[in-house]
Amino acid sequence: MTVFINMLPYMNRIEDCKELLDRWSGGIEISMDGPNWLEPINWHAEFGRFKGRPGPLSVHSPIWELNIASARFDLLAQYSCDVYKECLAWSAHIGAEQMVLHPSLYSTPLFLRKQSQQRSIDNLKRLGDEAQKLGIDLAVENVGFRDGALFNQEEFARLFEDIPTITALVDVGHAHINCWNTPELLRALGGRLSAVHLHDNDGIDDLHQPVGEGTIEWQPIWDALKEMQHPFRSILEYQHDTPVETVLQHAVMVGRKLGMNPE
């Protein structure tokens, strides 16, 4: 079990990440949407920041303007799938052990929910096969809020029974907004769980607050995670401009909560 820090706090000030990288020897999750959420970006240069680090790498594939679940526009779904195949190749190129994937564009209304689910599942199977060839753990995240969520709790858990080439990443903050029973979900996933995104919120908005600053009841979640009998990644995914001291202190705290060496 390893603690990772997602680079989200540095999206608007990527040059400032050097302090974190110098002080943190644990895992890093790289956000492929890039500094300031802008494209295009020179990924040869960007990934160079992280080569040679002692800790493991995870990659969060791009979110915006991509949707493998689009039932209305087949070309968009196919293009998005092709982009994610390229992202898998990049992840393998830099030695990342995991790539995180959103199964839909979570800000998109679901006019055709069942058709969108099936389109997403078909593409997840394709991407899972590609990830397996490359030796990358393809971790699919629960995304979307309320009526905009592509899968409910039970449907999300079932994905990993039906598609053996993917694993589950449970975003605790997203689950809280959707009123999911997160400890129940974690136990239901069991060995299919490969990672958790840890951040807090008020149950209404996706605030990405530090753990303990929102309304999530954390102790049952820690208890469920400590029951896991297999390795998984605990990834802090904190909001923009969270101070480096807060991020580092919370990374150590999470490690202690789960009885692991955080760095």
Backbone hydrogen bonds in HBPLUS format (Angstrom, degrees):
<---DONOR---> <-ACCEPTOR-->    atom                        ^
c    i                          cat <-CA-CA->   ^        H-A-AA   ^      H-
h    n   atom  resd res      DA  || num        DHA   H-A  angle D-A-AA Bond
n    s   type  num  typ     dist DA aas  dist angle  dist       angle   num
A0002-THR N   A0232-PHE O   3.29 MM 230  6.76 149.8  2.38 145.6 154.0     1
A0234-SER N   A0002-THR O   2.88 MM 232  6.16 169.0  1.89 161.9 165.7     2
A0027-GLY N   A0003-VAL O   3.01 MM  24  5.89 147.3  2.12 157.5 151.9     3
A0004-PHE N   A0234-SER O   2.72 MM 230  5.92 163.7  1.75 147.7 150.9     4
A0236-LEU N   A0004-PHE O   2.94 MM 232  6.25 163.6  1.97 150.9 146.6     5
A0005-ILE N   A0027-GLY O   2.97 MM  22  6.23 141.2  2.12 124.7 130.9     6
A0029-GLU N   A0005-ILE O   2.97 MM  24  5.88 163.7  1.99 128.0 127.3     7
A0006-ASN N   A0236-LEU O   2.85 MM 230  5.87 169.4  1.86 166.1 167.9     8
A0007-MET N   A0029-GLU O   2.96 MM  22  6.12 148.4  2.07 172.4 168.4     9
A0010-TYR N   A0007-MET O   2.88 MM   3  5.59 157.1  1.93 125.8 133.2    10
A0011-MET N   A0008-LEU O   3.12 MM   3  5.28 173.6  2.12 119.4 119.3    11
A0241-ASP N   A0009-PRO O   3.13 MM 232  4.74 158.8  2.17 116.2 116.6    12
A0013-ARG N   A0010-TYR O   3.00 MM   3  4.94 155.1  2.06 103.9 111.9    13
A0036-ASN N   A0011-MET O   2.44 MM  25  5.21 151.0  1.52 134.7 145.8    14
A0016-ASP N   A0013-ARG O   2.88 MM   3  5.69 152.7  1.96 124.3 132.0    15
A0017-CYS N   A0014-ILE O   3.12 MM   3  5.58 167.0  2.14 115.2 119.1    16
A0020-LEU N   A0017-CYS O   3.05 MM   3  5.33 114.9  2.50 103.6 118.4    17
A0021-LEU N   A0017-CYS O   2.99 MM   4  6.29 167.1  2.01 159.8 163.5    18
A0022-ASP N   A0018-LYS O   2.82 MM   4  5.95 147.1  1.93 148.8 157.2    19
A0023-ARG N   A0019-GLU O   3.09 MM   4  6.23 140.1  2.26 140.7 150.6    20
A0023-ARG N   A0020-LEU O   3.08 MM   3  5.19 127.0  2.37  97.4 111.3    21
A0024-TRP N   A0020-LEU O   2.81 MM   4  5.73 136.1  2.00 155.9 166.5    22
A0028-ILE N   A0056-PRO O   3.07 MM  28  6.56 152.1  2.15 156.6 164.4    23
A0058-SER N   A0028-ILE O   2.84 MM  30  6.17 151.7  1.92 155.6 158.5    24
A0030-ILE N   A0058-SER O   2.82 MM  28  6.24 158.1  1.87 152.5 149.2    25
A0060-HIS N   A0030-ILE O   2.66 MM  30  5.85 176.4  1.67 161.8 161.5    26
A0034-GLY N   A0031-SER O   3.19 MM   3  6.00 162.3  2.22 118.5 123.4    27
A0032-MET N   A0060-HIS O   2.83 MM  28  5.86 173.5  1.84 163.8 165.0    28
A0037-TRP N   A0034-GLY O   3.00 MM   3  5.20 152.2  2.08 136.6 132.4    29
A0038-LEU N   A0035-PRO O   3.27 MM   3  6.31 174.0  2.27 127.0 128.0    30
A0046-GLU N   A0042-ASN O   2.96 MM   4  6.22 161.8  1.99 148.9 155.0    31
A0047-PHE N   A0043-TRP O   2.93 MM   4  5.71 171.1  1.94 142.0 145.0    32
A0048-GLY N   A0045-ALA O   3.11 MM   3  5.05 129.2  2.37  92.4 106.7    33
A0049-ARG N   A0046-GLU O   3.17 MM   3  5.82 160.2  2.21 114.2 119.1    34
A0050-PHE N   A0047-PHE O   3.05 MM   3  5.66 151.1  2.13 115.6 122.8    35
A0053-ARG N   A0050-PHE O   3.32 MM   3  5.79 159.0  2.37 131.7 130.3    36
A0097-GLU N   A0057-LEU O   3.00 MM  40  6.19 159.0  2.04 163.7 160.2    37
A0059-VAL N   A0098-GLN O   2.96 MM  39  6.25 152.7  2.04 141.5 150.2    38
A0100-VAL N   A0059-VAL O   2.74 MM  41  6.17 159.7  1.78 159.2 166.5    39
A0061-SER N   A0100-VAL O   3.06 MM  39  5.88 160.0  2.10 148.8 152.3    40
A0070-SER N   A0067-ASN O   3.42 MM   3  5.69 172.1  2.43 110.9 111.9    41
A0076-LEU N   A0073-PHE O   3.10 MM   3  5.45 124.7  2.42 105.0 118.0    42
A0077-ALA N   A0073-PHE O   3.23 MM   4  6.64 161.7  2.26 154.5 159.2    43
A0078-GLN N   A0074-ASP O   2.92 MM   4  6.14 161.8  1.95 153.8 159.1    44
A0079-TYR N   A0075-LEU O   2.83 MM   4  5.91 161.9  1.86 146.0 151.7    45
A0080-SER N   A0076-LEU O   2.88 MM   4  6.00 163.5  1.91 149.5 154.4    46
A0081-CYS N   A0077-ALA O   2.99 MM   4  6.18 154.3  2.06 142.8 149.9    47
A0082-ASP N   A0078-GLN O   2.96 MM   4  6.25 154.0  2.03 148.0 155.1    48
A0083-VAL N   A0079-TYR O   2.90 MM   4  6.25 153.9  1.97 152.1 159.4    49
A0084-TYR N   A0080-SER O   2.99 MM   4  6.26 159.1  2.03 149.8 155.1    50
A0085-LYS N   A0081-CYS O   2.99 MM   4  6.28 142.5  2.13 143.2 153.6    51
A0086-GLU N   A0082-ASP O   3.11 MM   4  6.44 152.7  2.18 144.6 151.3    52
A0087-CYS N   A0083-VAL O   2.92 MM   4  6.30 148.3  2.02 144.9 154.7    53
A0088-LEU N   A0084-TYR O   2.90 MM   4  6.15 150.1  1.99 143.2 150.4    54
A0089-ALA N   A0085-LYS O   3.06 MM   4  6.39 153.3  2.14 144.3 151.1    55
A0090-TRP N   A0086-GLU O   2.98 MM   4  6.32 155.2  2.04 148.3 154.9    56
A0091-SER N   A0087-CYS O   2.86 MM   4  6.10 156.4  1.92 148.2 155.1    57
A0092-ALA N   A0088-LEU O   2.96 MM   4  6.25 159.1  2.01 150.6 155.3    58
A0093-HIS N   A0089-ALA O   2.91 MM   4  6.11 150.1  2.00 142.9 152.1    59
A0094-ILE N   A0090-TRP O   3.05 MM   4  6.39 148.1  2.16 152.7 158.5    60
A0096-ALA N   A0091-SER O   2.91 MM   5  5.16 152.7  1.99 162.4 156.6    61
A0095-GLY N   A0092-ALA O   3.15 MM   3  5.09 152.8  2.23  99.9 108.2    62
A0137-ASP N   A0097-GLU O   3.17 MM  40  6.19 166.1  2.19 133.2 136.8    63
A0099-MET N   A0137-ASP O   2.93 MM  38  6.26 157.7  1.98 157.7 159.1    64
A0139-ALA N   A0099-MET O   2.90 MM  40  6.04 156.4  1.96 148.9 156.0    65
A0101-LEU N   A0139-ALA O   2.88 MM  38  6.11 152.8  1.96 155.8 157.3    66
A0141-GLU N   A0101-LEU O   2.99 MM  40  6.10 166.1  2.01 162.2 164.7    67
A0108-THR N   A0105-LEU O   2.94 MM   3  5.67 163.7  1.97 133.4 134.6    68
A0116-SER N   A0112-LEU O   2.76 MM   4  5.82 152.6  1.84 153.4 162.5    69
A0117-GLN N   A0113-ARG O   2.81 MM   4  6.05 154.0  1.88 150.9 158.2    70
A0118-GLN N   A0114-LYS O   3.04 MM   4  6.31 162.4  2.07 148.9 152.7    71
A0119-ARG N   A0115-GLN O   2.94 MM   4  6.19 157.1  2.00 146.6 153.1    72
A0120-SER N   A0116-SER O   2.93 MM   4  6.10 161.6  1.96 149.7 154.6    73
A0121-ILE N   A0117-GLN O   2.88 MM   4  6.13 162.0  1.91 152.9 158.0    74
A0122-ASP N   A0118-GLN O   2.94 MM   4  6.10 163.9  1.96 151.2 155.0    75
A0123-ASN N   A0119-ARG O   3.14 MM   4  6.35 159.7  2.18 146.5 151.6    76
A0124-LEU N   A0120-SER O   2.77 MM   4  5.99 149.6  1.86 151.5 161.4    77
A0125-LYS N   A0121-ILE O   2.99 MM   4  6.22 151.6  2.08 149.1 155.4    78
A0126-ARG N   A0122-ASP O   3.23 MM   4  6.58 155.4  2.30 140.2 146.3    79
A0127-LEU N   A0123-ASN O   2.88 MM   4  6.10 165.6  1.90 152.7 156.4    80
A0128-GLY N   A0124-LEU O   2.76 MM   4  5.80 150.3  1.84 142.6 151.5    81
A0129-ASP N   A0125-LYS O   3.04 MM   4  6.23 155.0  2.10 146.2 151.6    82
A0130-GLU N   A0126-ARG O   3.12 MM   4  6.44 155.0  2.19 143.6 150.3    83
A0131-ALA N   A0127-LEU O   2.84 MM   4  6.06 160.3  1.88 151.2 156.6    84
A0132-GLN N   A0128-GLY O   2.97 MM   4  6.13 156.4  2.03 145.8 152.0    85
A0133-LYS N   A0129-ASP O   3.16 MM   4  6.44 153.2  2.23 144.2 150.4    86
A0134-LEU N   A0130-GLU O   3.17 MM   4  6.46 147.0  2.28 144.6 153.4    87
A0134-LEU N   A0131-ALA O   3.09 MM   3  5.10 120.1  2.47  94.4 109.3    88
A0135-GLY N   A0131-ALA O   2.92 MM   4  6.04 116.0  2.34 142.3 159.1    89
A0136-ILE N   A0131-ALA O   2.96 MM   5  4.99 166.1  1.98 145.3 144.7    90
A0135-GLY N   A0132-GLN O   3.25 MM   3  5.09 149.3  2.35  95.6 104.6    91
A0167-THR N   A0138-LEU O   2.96 MM  29  6.14 164.1  1.98 154.4 155.6    92
A0140-VAL N   A0167-THR O   2.87 MM  27  6.19 165.5  1.89 159.8 154.8    93
A0169-LEU N   A0140-VAL O   2.92 MM  29  5.50 163.7  1.94 138.0 133.3    94
A0148-GLY N   A0145-PHE O   2.88 MM   3  5.09 156.2  1.94 134.3 131.2    95
A0149-ALA N   A0146-ARG O   3.12 MM   3  5.63 165.7  2.14 120.5 121.7    96
A0156-PHE N   A0152-ASN O   2.83 MM   4  5.96 158.6  1.88 159.2 165.3    97
A0157-ALA N   A0153-GLN O   3.11 MM   4  6.33 165.3  2.13 148.5 151.8    98
A0158-ARG N   A0154-GLU O   3.06 MM   4  6.24 149.9  2.16 143.6 151.8    99
A0159-LEU N   A0155-GLU O   3.22 MM   4  6.49 133.6  2.44 141.1 151.4   100
A0159-LEU N   A0156-PHE O   3.16 MM   3  5.39 138.3  2.34 102.3 113.3   101
A0161-GLU N   A0158-ARG O   3.04 MM   3  5.18 149.2  2.14 105.2 114.8   102
A0162-ASP N   A0158-ARG O   3.07 MM   4  6.36 153.6  2.15 155.4 162.6   103
A0163-ILE N   A0159-LEU O   2.88 MM   4  5.99 140.0  2.04 146.0 156.9   104
A0166-ILE N   A0163-ILE O   3.43 MM   3  6.14 167.9  2.45 123.6 123.5   105
A0168-ALA N   A0192-ARG O   2.92 MM  24  5.98 173.1  1.92 154.9 155.8   106
A0194-SER N   A0168-ALA O   2.89 MM  26  5.70 171.1  1.89 151.4 154.1   107
A0195-ALA N   A0168-ALA O   3.40 MM  27  6.77 150.0  2.50 152.0 149.8   108
A0170-VAL N   A0195-ALA O   3.05 MM  25  6.54 148.2  2.16 151.9 147.2   109
A0197-HIS N   A0170-VAL O   3.01 MM  27  6.27 153.2  2.08 128.2 135.2   110
A0175-ALA N   A0171-ASP O   3.01 MM   4  6.26 162.7  2.04 154.4 159.8   111
A0172-VAL N   A0197-HIS O   3.03 MM  25  6.06 157.7  2.08 159.1 160.8   112
A0176-HIS N   A0172-VAL O   3.03 MM   4  6.19 150.7  2.11 143.6 151.1   113
A0177-ILE N   A0173-GLY O   3.22 MM   4  6.52 158.4  2.27 149.6 153.6   114
A0178-ASN N   A0174-HIS O   3.20 MM   4  6.47 150.1  2.30 146.9 154.8   115
A0180-TRP N   A0175-ALA O   2.94 MM   5  5.12 165.8  1.96 155.2 152.3   116
A0179-CYS N   A0176-HIS O   3.03 MM   3  5.00 161.0  2.07 105.6 110.3   117
A0185-LEU N   A0181-ASN O   2.94 MM   4  6.23 156.8  2.00 154.8 162.3   118
A0186-LEU N   A0182-THR O   2.90 MM   4  6.13 165.5  1.92 161.4 164.4   119
A0187-ARG N   A0183-PRO O   3.06 MM   4  6.27 160.5  2.10 147.3 152.0   120
A0188-ALA N   A0184-GLU O   2.90 MM   4  6.11 150.8  1.99 145.4 154.3   121
A0189-LEU N   A0185-LEU O   2.93 MM   4  6.16 152.9  2.00 153.9 160.4   122
A0190-GLY N   A0186-LEU O   3.08 MM   4  6.28 154.6  2.15 145.7 152.3   123
A0192-ARG N   A0189-LEU O   2.94 MM   3  5.24 163.2  1.97 137.5 134.7   124
A0193-LEU N   A0190-GLY O   3.13 MM   3  5.89 167.5  2.14 121.5 125.5   125
A0233-ARG N   A0194-SER O   2.88 MM  39  6.25 158.3  1.93 132.6 137.5   126
A0196-VAL N   A0233-ARG O   2.87 MM  37  6.37 145.8  1.99 164.1 174.5   127
A0235-ILE N   A0196-VAL O   2.86 MM  39  5.95 169.3  1.87 169.5 172.4   128
A0198-LEU N   A0235-ILE O   2.79 MM  37  5.88 167.8  1.81 154.2 156.3   129
A0237-GLU N   A0198-LEU O   3.21 MM  39  5.91 168.0  2.23 139.5 141.4   130
A0200-ASP N   A0209-GLN O   2.78 MM   9  4.72 164.7  1.80 134.9 138.7   131
A0209-GLN N   A0200-ASP O   2.90 MM   9  4.72 154.8  1.96 146.9 140.7   132
A0215-THR N   A0201-ASN O   2.82 MM  14  6.21 162.2  1.85 160.1 155.4   133
A0207-LEU N   A0205-ASP O   2.99 MM   2  5.57 126.9  2.28 108.3  92.8   134
A0239-GLN N   A0208-HIS O   2.80 MM  31  4.78 141.4  1.94 159.1 146.4   135
A0213-GLU N   A0210-PRO O   3.09 MM   3  5.85 158.2  2.14 149.1 148.8   136
A0221-ILE N   A0218-TRP O   2.91 MM   3  5.17 123.9  2.23 106.8 122.4   137
A0222-TRP N   A0218-TRP O   2.92 MM   4  6.25 160.4  1.96 161.8 168.2   138
A0223-ASP N   A0219-GLN O   2.91 MM   4  6.12 162.2  1.94 153.0 158.3   139
A0224-ALA N   A0220-PRO O   3.03 MM   4  6.20 156.9  2.08 138.6 144.1   140
A0225-LEU N   A0221-ILE O   2.96 MM   4  6.19 161.6  1.99 154.0 159.1   141
A0226-LYS N   A0222-TRP O   2.88 MM   4  6.07 154.2  1.95 152.4 159.4   142
A0227-GLU N   A0224-ALA O   3.20 MM   3  5.27 141.0  2.36  96.8 107.8   143
A0228-MET N   A0225-LEU O   3.09 MM   3  5.45 156.0  2.15 108.4 115.8   144
A0242-THR N   A0239-GLN O   3.34 MM   3  5.96 142.3  2.49 140.7 135.0   145
A0246-THR N   A0243-PRO O   3.06 MM   3  5.36 119.6  2.44 103.3 117.3   146
A0247-VAL N   A0243-PRO O   3.10 MM   4  6.47 163.4  2.13 156.1 160.5   147
A0248-LEU N   A0244-VAL O   2.93 MM   4  6.11 169.3  1.94 155.5 157.9   148
A0249-GLN N   A0245-GLU O   2.90 MM   4  5.97 163.9  1.93 148.1 153.2   149
A0250-HIS N   A0246-THR O   2.94 MM   4  6.04 159.0  1.99 149.9 155.6   150
A0251-ALA N   A0247-VAL O   2.96 MM   4  6.15 146.7  2.07 144.7 154.2   151
A0252-VAL N   A0248-LEU O   3.14 MM   4  6.41 158.2  2.19 149.2 153.6   152
A0253-MET N   A0249-GLN O   2.95 MM   4  6.18 154.6  2.01 142.1 150.0   153
A0254-VAL N   A0250-HIS O   2.85 MM   4  6.03 162.4  1.88 151.8 154.6   154
A0255-GLY N   A0251-ALA O   3.16 MM   4  6.36 162.4  2.20 143.5 148.1   155
A0256-ARG N   A0252-VAL O   3.03 MM   4  6.34 154.8  2.09 149.3 156.0   156
A0257-LYS N   A0253-MET O   2.87 MM   4  6.14 157.1  1.93 152.2 159.1   157
A0258-LEU N   A0254-VAL O   3.03 MM   4  6.25 149.4  2.13 150.8 158.1   158
A0260-MET N   A0255-GLY O   2.77 MM   5  4.96 172.5  1.78 151.7 150.8   159
A0259-GLY N   A0256-ARG O   3.13 MM   3  4.90 158.5  2.18  97.7 104.2   160
